[in-house]
Amino acid sequence: SNENIMMSGQADYIFIETVGNIRYVDIDDVKSNEKLTTSSRNYFLPPLQFLEHHKFNVYTIQINFYGWMLEQMGYTLRNLTLTHIVGQQATVYPIVNILKNTNIINLMIDVRKTQLVA
């Protein structure tokens, strides 16, 4: 939970390993919806207007947000995964760590802070 932006979340599995002085964290979130969509003609609203709005991207943002919250507590992100379970079949997808490549989470935080003030 992050009280500064009044948001919280809970990943299904968080694995922590300390190597030397570094606290690594791996996050896996499990979804069991029947269909995991990976394309759409619709896009997110700003600041994510460049991303297609489909389930896989929704979960990517969600898992990255969990990572961001753990980074705020001093952890170092290592692996982000989404496990999709349908019936007896489980498929594990690696999740791109969008925190390392862009300021997406920071843009989202700025929008959230603006919403809280309004």
DSSP file with accessible surface (Angstrom, degrees, kcal/mol):
  #  RESIDUE AA STRUCTURE BP1 BP2  ACC     N-H-->O    O-->H-N    N-H-->O    O-->H-N    TCO  KAPPA ALPHA  PHI   PSI    X-CA   Y-CA   Z-CA
    1    1 A S              0   0   90      0, 0.0     2,-0.5     0, 0.0     7,-0.2   0.000 360.0 360.0 360.0 147.0    0.0    0.0    0.0
    2    2 A N  B >>> -A    7   0A  20      5,-2.9     5,-1.7     1,-0.1     3,-0.8  -0.931 360.0-170.0-130.3 107.0    1.2    3.5   -0.7
    3    3 A E  T 345S+     0   0  150     -2,-0.5     3,-0.2     1,-0.2    -1,-0.1   0.762  80.9  69.4 -69.2 -25.5   -0.6    6.2    1.4
    4    4 A N  T 345S+     0   0  135      1,-0.2    -1,-0.2     3,-0.1    -2,-0.0   0.832 117.8  21.6 -61.9 -32.3    0.9    9.1   -0.6
    5    5 A I  T <45S-     0   0    2     -3,-0.8    -1,-0.2     2,-0.2    -2,-0.2   0.300 104.9-123.1-118.5   7.4   -1.3    8.2   -3.6
    6    6 A M  T  <5 +     0   0  132     -4,-0.6     2,-0.3     1,-0.2    -3,-0.2   0.907  67.2 128.3  52.0  51.2   -4.0    6.2   -1.7
    7    7 A M  B   < +A    2   0A  67     -5,-1.7    -5,-2.9     2,-0.0     2,-0.3  -0.974  29.7 172.5-133.9 149.2   -3.4    3.0   -3.8
    8    8 A S        +     0   0   96     -2,-0.3     2,-0.3    -7,-0.2    58,-0.1  -0.946   1.8 169.2-146.9 168.4   -2.8   -0.6   -2.8
    9    9 A G        -     0   0   36     -2,-0.3     2,-0.4    57,-0.1    -2,-0.0  -0.972  21.3-137.5-170.8 166.9   -2.6   -4.0   -4.3
   10   10 A Q        -     0   0  164     -2,-0.3     2,-0.2     3,-0.0    56,-0.0  -0.947  10.7-151.0-143.6 117.9   -1.6   -7.5   -3.6
   11   11 A A        -     0   0   10     -2,-0.4    18,-0.2     1,-0.1     3,-0.2  -0.502  22.0-127.3 -79.4 155.6    0.4   -9.9   -5.9
   12   12 A D  S    S+     0   0   82     16,-0.3     2,-0.4     1,-0.3    17,-0.2   0.908  91.3  19.9 -71.3 -41.1   -0.3  -13.6   -5.6
   13   13 A Y  E     +B   28   0B 126     15,-2.4    15,-2.7     2,-0.0     2,-0.4  -0.993  59.7 179.0-136.8 130.1    3.4  -14.5   -5.1
   14   14 A I  E     -B   27   0B  76     -2,-0.4     2,-0.5    13,-0.2    13,-0.2  -0.996   9.4-167.3-128.5 123.0    6.3  -12.5   -4.0
   15   15 A F  E     -B   26   0B 114     11,-2.7    11,-2.7    -2,-0.4     2,-0.4  -0.949   4.4-165.0-113.2 129.4    9.7  -14.1   -3.7
   16   16 A I  E     +B   25   0B  76     -2,-0.5     2,-0.4     9,-0.2     9,-0.2  -0.942   9.3 176.3-118.3 133.9   12.6  -12.3   -1.9
   17   17 A E  E     -B   24   0B  94      7,-2.1     7,-3.0    -2,-0.4     2,-0.6  -0.996  17.9-148.6-136.2 131.7   16.2  -13.2   -2.1
   18   18 A T  E     +B   23   0B  70     -2,-0.4     2,-0.5     5,-0.2     5,-0.2  -0.881  15.2 180.0-101.4 123.5   19.1  -11.3   -0.5
   19   19 A V  E >   -B   22   0B  73      3,-2.5     3,-2.2    -2,-0.6     2,-0.4  -0.975  68.3 -43.7-122.9 113.0   22.4  -11.5   -2.3
   20   20 A G  T 3  S-     0   0   68     -2,-0.5    -2,-0.0     1,-0.3     0, 0.0  -0.528 124.7 -26.5  64.7-122.2   25.1   -9.5   -0.5
   21   21 A N  T 3  S+     0   0  167     -2,-0.4     2,-0.5    -3,-0.1    -1,-0.3   0.291 116.6 102.3-103.4   7.6   23.4   -6.3    0.4
   22   22 A I  E <   -B   19   0B  71     -3,-2.2    -3,-2.5    53,-0.0     2,-0.9  -0.827  58.7-152.5-101.1 129.0   20.8   -6.4   -2.3
   23   23 A R  E     -B   18   0B 105     -2,-0.5    53,-2.9    51,-0.4    -5,-0.2  -0.847  19.6-164.4 -98.9  99.6   17.2   -7.5   -1.6
   24   24 A Y  E     -Bc  17  76B  61     -7,-3.0    -7,-2.1    -2,-0.9     2,-0.4  -0.594   2.1-161.6 -83.8 148.4   15.9   -8.9   -4.9
   25   25 A V  E     -Bc  16  77B   0     51,-2.2    53,-2.5    -2,-0.2    54,-0.7  -0.997   8.7-165.6-134.4 134.3   12.2   -9.5   -5.5
   26   26 A D  E     -Bc  15  79B  28    -11,-2.7   -11,-2.7    -2,-0.4     2,-0.4  -0.966  12.7-159.1-112.4 136.3   10.4  -11.7   -8.0
   27   27 A I  E     +Bc  14  80B   1     52,-2.8    54,-2.7    -2,-0.4     2,-0.4  -0.965  11.9 178.8-121.2 130.6    6.6  -11.1   -8.5
   28   28 A D  E     -Bc  13  81B  22    -15,-2.7   -15,-2.4    -2,-0.4     2,-0.4  -0.999   6.9-167.7-128.7 128.2    4.2  -13.6  -10.0
   29   29 A D  E     - c   0  82B   2     52,-1.9    54,-2.8    -2,-0.4     2,-0.5  -0.960  12.4-144.7-116.0 135.0    0.5  -12.8  -10.4
   30   30 A V  E     - c   0  83B  37     -2,-0.4     2,-0.4    52,-0.2    54,-0.2  -0.852  15.8-176.5-105.1 131.2   -2.0  -15.6  -11.2
   31   31 A K  E     - c   0  84B  35     52,-2.8    54,-3.0    -2,-0.5     5,-0.0  -0.974  12.3-177.3-124.6 142.0   -5.0  -15.0  -13.4
   32   32 A S        +     0   0   95     -2,-0.4    55,-0.2    52,-0.2    52,-0.1   0.156  33.9 135.3-126.4  19.2   -7.6  -17.6  -14.2
   33   33 A N        -     0   0   44      1,-0.1    -2,-0.1    53,-0.1     3,-0.1  -0.348  63.2-118.5 -66.6 150.9  -10.0  -15.8  -16.5
   34   34 A E  S    S+     0   0  154      1,-0.2     2,-0.5    52,-0.0    -1,-0.1   0.908  95.4  33.6 -59.2 -44.7  -11.0  -17.9  -19.6
   35   35 A K        -     0   0  156      2,-0.0     2,-0.8    51,-0.0    -1,-0.2  -0.952  61.7-160.4-122.9 131.3   -9.4  -15.6  -22.2
   36   36 A L        -     0   0   21     -2,-0.5     2,-0.1    -3,-0.1    48,-0.0  -0.874  23.3-150.7-106.9  96.8   -6.3  -13.5  -21.9
   37   37 A T        +     0   0   45     -2,-0.8    19,-2.3     1,-0.1    20,-0.2  -0.416  20.1 179.9 -72.6 145.3   -6.7  -10.9  -24.6
   38   38 A T        +     0   0   94     17,-0.2     2,-0.3     1,-0.1    -1,-0.1   0.237  62.1  43.9-129.8  10.5   -3.5   -9.6  -26.2
   39   39 A S        +     0   0   86     14,-0.1     2,-0.3    17,-0.0    16,-0.2  -0.988  54.6 166.4-152.9 157.6   -4.8   -7.1  -28.8
   40   40 A S        -     0   0   31     -2,-0.3    14,-0.1    14,-0.1    12,-0.0  -0.976  39.4-134.3-163.3 156.1   -7.4   -4.4  -29.0
   41   41 A R  S    S+     0   0  236     -2,-0.3     2,-0.3    12,-0.1    13,-0.1   0.506  88.7  81.7 -90.7  -7.5   -8.5   -1.6  -31.2
   42   42 A N        -     0   0  113     11,-0.3    11,-2.9    -3,-0.0     2,-0.3  -0.685  66.0-153.4 -98.4 154.8   -8.9    0.6  -28.1
   43   43 A Y  B     -E   52   0C 127      9,-0.3     9,-0.2    -2,-0.3     6,-0.1  -0.865  23.0-100.2-124.6 157.5   -6.2    2.4  -26.3
   44   44 A F        -     0   0   31      7,-2.2     7,-0.1     4,-0.6    -1,-0.1  -0.276  42.8-103.8 -66.1 161.8   -5.8    3.5  -22.7
   45   45 A L    >   -     0   0  144      1,-0.2     3,-2.1     3,-0.1     5,-0.1  -0.393  66.7 -35.4 -77.7 162.1   -6.4    7.1  -21.7
   46   46 A P  T 3  S+     0   0   89      0, 0.0    -1,-0.2     0, 0.0     0, 0.0  -0.293 126.1  32.2 -56.6 141.6   -3.5    9.5  -21.1
   47   47 A P  T 3  S+     0   0   24      0, 0.0     3,-0.2     0, 0.0    61,-0.1  -0.965 131.5  40.0 -94.1  13.3   -0.8    9.1  -19.9
   48   48 A L  S X  S+     0   0   12     -3,-2.1     3,-2.4     1,-0.2    -4,-0.6   0.051  72.1 127.8-107.8  26.0   -0.9    5.5  -21.4
   49   49 A Q  T 3   +     0   0  102      1,-0.3    -1,-0.2    -6,-0.1     4,-0.1   0.652  66.5  62.6 -63.0 -13.4   -2.6    6.5  -24.7
   50   50 A F  T 3  S+     0   0  114     -3,-0.2     2,-0.4    -5,-0.1    -1,-0.3   0.535  89.8  84.5 -88.5  -6.2    0.1    4.6  -26.7
   51   51 A L  S <  S-     0   0   37     -3,-2.4    -7,-2.2    -6,-0.1     2,-0.1  -0.834  82.8-119.7-101.4 134.5   -0.8    1.2  -25.1
   52   52 A E  B     -E   43   0C  61     -2,-0.4     2,-1.2    -9,-0.2    -9,-0.3  -0.437  28.9-122.5 -65.1 140.5   -3.6   -1.0  -26.5
   53   53 A H        +     0   0   87    -11,-2.9   -11,-0.3    -2,-0.1     2,-0.3  -0.736  60.9 125.2 -92.9  93.9   -6.2   -1.6  -23.9
   54   54 A H  S  > S-     0   0   16     -2,-1.2     4,-2.3   -14,-0.1     3,-0.3  -0.915  72.6 -94.6-142.3 169.1   -6.4   -5.4  -23.4
   55   55 A K  H  > S+     0   0   95     -2,-0.3     4,-2.7     1,-0.2     5,-0.2   0.875 119.1  54.1 -55.6 -45.3   -6.2   -7.8  -20.5
   56   56 A F  H  > S+     0   0   41    -19,-2.3     4,-2.2     1,-0.2    -1,-0.2   0.927 112.2  44.3 -60.2 -41.4   -2.5   -8.6  -20.9
   57   57 A N  H  > S+     0   0   29     -3,-0.3     4,-2.4     2,-0.2    -1,-0.2   0.870 110.4  55.1 -70.5 -35.3   -1.5   -4.9  -20.8
   58   58 A V  H  X S+     0   0   46     -4,-2.3     4,-2.4     1,-0.2    -2,-0.2   0.949 112.5  43.5 -58.7 -46.6   -3.9   -4.3  -17.9
   59   59 A Y  H  X S+     0   0   22     -4,-2.7     4,-2.9     2,-0.2     5,-0.3   0.873 109.8  56.6 -68.7 -35.2   -2.1   -7.0  -16.0
   60   60 A T  H  X S+     0   0   13     -4,-2.2     4,-2.3    -5,-0.2    -1,-0.2   0.940 110.6  44.2 -59.9 -46.3    1.3   -5.8  -17.1
   61   61 A I  H  X S+     0   0   16     -4,-2.4     4,-2.2     2,-0.2    -2,-0.2   0.931 113.6  51.2 -63.8 -44.6    0.6   -2.4  -15.6
   62   62 A Q  H  X S+     0   0   56     -4,-2.4     4,-2.0    -5,-0.2    -2,-0.2   0.941 112.1  45.0 -59.0 -49.1   -0.8   -4.0  -12.4
   63   63 A I  H  X S+     0   0    0     -4,-2.9     4,-2.1     1,-0.2    -1,-0.2   0.904 112.5  51.9 -66.4 -38.6    2.2   -6.2  -11.9
   64   64 A N  H  X S+     0   0    0     -4,-2.3     4,-2.6    -5,-0.3    -1,-0.2   0.869 106.6  54.5 -63.8 -35.1    4.6   -3.3  -12.6
   65   65 A F  H  X S+     0   0   17     -4,-2.2     4,-2.5     2,-0.2    -2,-0.2   0.919 105.8  51.5 -66.7 -40.1    2.7   -1.2  -10.1
   66   66 A Y  H  X S+     0   0   24     -4,-2.0     4,-2.1     1,-0.2    -2,-0.2   0.932 111.1  49.8 -57.6 -43.6    3.3   -3.9   -7.4
   67   67 A G  H  X S+     0   0    0     -4,-2.1     4,-2.7     1,-0.2    -2,-0.2   0.911 107.7  52.7 -61.8 -42.1    7.0   -3.7   -8.4
   68   68 A W  H  X S+     0   0   23     -4,-2.6     4,-2.0     1,-0.2    -1,-0.2   0.928 108.2  50.8 -59.9 -44.3    7.0    0.0   -8.1
   69   69 A M  H  X S+     0   0   14     -4,-2.5     4,-0.7     1,-0.2    -1,-0.2   0.914 111.7  47.6 -61.7 -40.6    5.5   -0.2   -4.5
   70   70 A L  H ><>S+     0   0   18     -4,-2.1     5,-2.0     1,-0.2     3,-0.8   0.879 108.1  55.1 -69.2 -35.5    8.2   -2.7   -3.5
   71   71 A E  H ><5S+     0   0   47     -4,-2.7     3,-1.9     1,-0.2    -1,-0.2   0.878 101.1  59.0 -62.6 -35.4   11.0   -0.6   -5.0
   72   72 A Q  H 3<5S+     0   0  108     -4,-2.0    -1,-0.2     1,-0.3    -2,-0.2   0.762 103.8  53.1 -64.1 -22.0    9.7    2.3   -2.8
   73   73 A M  T <<5S-     0   0  121     -3,-0.8    -1,-0.3    -4,-0.7    -2,-0.2   0.302 130.1 -95.2 -95.6   6.7   10.4    0.0    0.1
   74   74 A G  T < 5S+     0   0   58     -3,-1.9   -51,-0.4     1,-0.3    -3,-0.2   0.477  79.0 135.1  99.8   2.4   14.0   -0.6   -1.0
   75   75 A Y      < -     0   0   52     -5,-2.0     2,-0.5    -8,-0.1    -1,-0.3  -0.490  49.7-132.3 -82.5 157.7   13.7   -3.9   -3.0
   76   76 A T  E     -c   24   0B  57    -53,-2.9   -51,-2.2    -2,-0.1     2,-0.2  -0.946  22.9-127.0-109.9 121.7   15.3   -4.4   -6.4
   77   77 A L  E     +c   25   0B  13     -2,-0.5   -51,-0.2   -53,-0.2     3,-0.1  -0.462  38.3 160.1 -69.6 137.2   13.0   -5.9   -9.1
   78   78 A R  E     +     0   0B  88    -53,-2.5     2,-0.4     1,-0.3   -52,-0.2   0.691  60.4  12.8-120.8 -60.0   14.4   -9.0  -10.7
   79   79 A N  E     -c   26   0B  86    -54,-0.7   -52,-2.8    17,-0.0     2,-0.4  -0.983  53.1-171.3-129.2 134.0   11.6  -11.1  -12.4
   80   80 A L  E     +c   27   0B   9     -2,-0.4    15,-3.0    15,-0.4     2,-0.3  -0.991  19.0 170.2-120.1 127.5    8.0  -10.1  -13.2
   81   81 A T  E     -cD  28  94B  35    -54,-2.7   -52,-1.9    -2,-0.4     2,-0.5  -0.967  27.4-150.2-139.3 154.9    5.7  -12.9  -14.4
   82   82 A L  E     -cD  29  93B   0     11,-2.5    11,-3.3    -2,-0.3     2,-0.6  -0.995  13.4-158.2-120.3 123.2    2.0  -13.5  -15.1
   83   83 A T  E     -cD  30  92B  14    -54,-2.8   -52,-2.8    -2,-0.5     2,-0.6  -0.937   7.0-162.7-103.9 119.5    0.7  -17.1  -14.7
   84   84 A H  E     -cD  31  91B  14      7,-3.1     7,-2.5    -2,-0.6     2,-0.5  -0.914   5.6-166.7-105.7 120.8   -2.5  -17.7  -16.6
   85   85 A I  E     + D   0  90B  61    -54,-3.0     2,-0.4    -2,-0.6     5,-0.2  -0.939  13.7 172.0-113.6 126.0   -4.4  -20.8  -15.6
   86   86 A V  E >   - D   0  89B  44      3,-2.5     3,-2.2    -2,-0.5     2,-0.2  -0.975  69.0 -46.5-129.9 114.9   -7.3  -22.3  -17.6
   87   87 A G  T 3  S-     0   0   63     -2,-0.4   -53,-0.0     1,-0.3     0, 0.0  -0.441 124.0 -21.4  62.4-123.2   -8.5  -25.6  -16.3
   88   88 A Q  T 3  S+     0   0  200     -2,-0.2     2,-0.5    -3,-0.1    -1,-0.3   0.393 118.5  96.5 -96.6   0.6   -5.5  -27.8  -15.6
   89   89 A Q  E <   -D   86   0B 134     -3,-2.2    -3,-2.5     2,-0.0     2,-0.4  -0.821  50.9-171.1-100.7 129.1   -3.1  -25.8  -17.9
   90   90 A A  E     -D   85   0B  61     -2,-0.5     2,-0.4    -5,-0.2    -5,-0.2  -0.966   0.9-170.8-118.5 130.7   -0.8  -23.1  -16.6
   91   91 A T  E     -D   84   0B  49     -7,-2.5    -7,-3.1    -2,-0.4     2,-0.5  -0.988  10.9-150.7-120.5 129.0    1.2  -20.8  -18.9
   92   92 A V  E     -D   83   0B  88     -2,-0.4    -9,-0.2    -9,-0.2   -62,-0.0  -0.881  12.1-168.3-103.0 124.8    3.8  -18.4  -17.4
   93   93 A Y  E     -D   82   0B  82    -11,-3.3   -11,-2.5    -2,-0.5     2,-0.2  -0.943  20.8-127.5-111.5 130.2    4.4  -15.2  -19.3
   94   94 A P  E     -D   81   0B 105      0, 0.0     2,-0.5     0, 0.0   -13,-0.2  -0.531  25.2-140.2 -70.5 141.3    7.4  -12.9  -18.6
   95   95 A I        -     0   0   13    -15,-3.0   -15,-0.4    -2,-0.2     2,-0.2  -0.897  15.3-118.2-106.3 132.2    6.2   -9.4  -18.0
   96   96 A V        -     0   0   92     -2,-0.5     2,-1.6     1,-0.1     3,-0.1  -0.492  23.0-127.5 -67.8 130.8    8.3   -6.5  -19.4
   97   97 A N    >>  +     0   0   33     -2,-0.2     3,-1.1     1,-0.2     4,-0.6  -0.662  30.8 179.5 -80.8  89.6    9.6   -4.3  -16.6
   98   98 A I  H 3> S+     0   0   22     -2,-1.6     4,-1.7     1,-0.2     6,-0.4   0.659  71.0  73.6 -69.6 -13.4    8.2   -1.0  -17.9
   99   99 A L  H 34 S+     0   0   29      1,-0.2    -1,-0.2     2,-0.2     7,-0.1   0.849  96.3  48.4 -66.8 -33.2    9.7    0.8  -14.9
  100  100 A K  H <4 S+     0   0  124     -3,-1.1    -1,-0.2     1,-0.2    -2,-0.2   0.740 117.3  39.6 -80.0 -21.6   13.2    0.4  -16.3
  101  101 A N  H  < S+     0   0  119     -4,-0.6     2,-0.3    -3,-0.2    -2,-0.2   0.704 120.7  10.2-102.9 -24.9   12.4    1.7  -19.8
  102  102 A T     <  -     0   0   59     -4,-1.7     3,-0.2     0, 0.0     4,-0.1  -0.853  68.1-109.3-144.2-179.9   10.0    4.6  -19.3
  103  103 A N  S  > S+     0   0  111     -2,-0.3     4,-2.7     1,-0.2     5,-0.2  -0.045  70.2 126.7-103.0  29.4    8.4    6.9  -16.8
  104  104 A I  H  > S+     0   0    7     -6,-0.4     4,-2.5     1,-0.2     5,-0.2   0.929  73.5  46.1 -56.0 -49.9    5.0    5.3  -17.2
  105  105 A I  H  > S+     0   0    3     -3,-0.2     4,-2.7     1,-0.2    -1,-0.2   0.929 112.9  50.9 -62.4 -41.6    4.5    4.6  -13.5
  106  106 A N  H  > S+     0   0   78      1,-0.2     4,-2.4     2,-0.2    -1,-0.2   0.900 109.8  50.3 -62.5 -39.7    5.6    8.2  -12.6
  107  107 A L  H  X S+     0   0   75     -4,-2.7     4,-2.2     2,-0.2    -1,-0.2   0.922 111.3  48.7 -62.4 -41.8    3.2    9.6  -15.2
  108  108 A M  H  X S+     0   0   39     -4,-2.5     4,-2.7    -5,-0.2    -2,-0.2   0.904 110.0  51.5 -65.1 -39.4    0.4    7.5  -13.6
  109  109 A I  H  X S+     0   0    9     -4,-2.7     4,-2.9     2,-0.2     5,-0.2   0.919 108.6  51.5 -63.4 -43.5    1.4    8.7  -10.1
  110  110 A D  H  X S+     0   0   93     -4,-2.4     4,-2.0     2,-0.2    -1,-0.2   0.919 111.4  47.0 -60.4 -43.2    1.2   12.3  -11.3
  111  111 A V  H  X S+     0   0   54     -4,-2.2     4,-2.2     2,-0.2    -2,-0.2   0.929 112.3  50.6 -63.5 -43.3   -2.3   11.8  -12.7
  112  112 A R  H  X S+     0   0   68     -4,-2.7     4,-2.0     1,-0.2    -2,-0.2   0.924 109.0  50.5 -61.1 -44.1   -3.3   10.0   -9.5
  113  113 A K  H  X S+     0   0  102     -4,-2.9     4,-1.6     1,-0.2    -1,-0.2   0.905 109.3  51.9 -61.6 -39.8   -2.0   12.9   -7.4
  114  114 A T  H  X S+     0   0   98     -4,-2.0     4,-1.8    -5,-0.2    -1,-0.2   0.912 108.9  51.0 -62.1 -40.9   -3.9   15.4   -9.5
  115  115 A Q  H  < S+     0   0  112     -4,-2.2    -1,-0.2     1,-0.2    -2,-0.2   0.876 107.7  52.8 -64.5 -36.7   -7.1   13.3   -9.0
  116  116 A L  H  < S+     0   0   64     -4,-2.0    -1,-0.2     1,-0.2    -2,-0.2   0.835 109.6  48.3 -69.7 -31.8   -6.6   13.3   -5.3
  117  117 A V  H  <        0   0  130     -4,-1.6    -1,-0.2    -5,-0.2    -2,-0.2   0.854 360.0 360.0 -75.2 -34.2   -6.3   17.1   -5.2
  118  118 A A     <        0   0  118     -4,-1.8    -3,-0.0    -5,-0.2    -4,-0.0  -0.047 360.0 360.0 -66.7 360.0   -9.4   17.7   -7.3
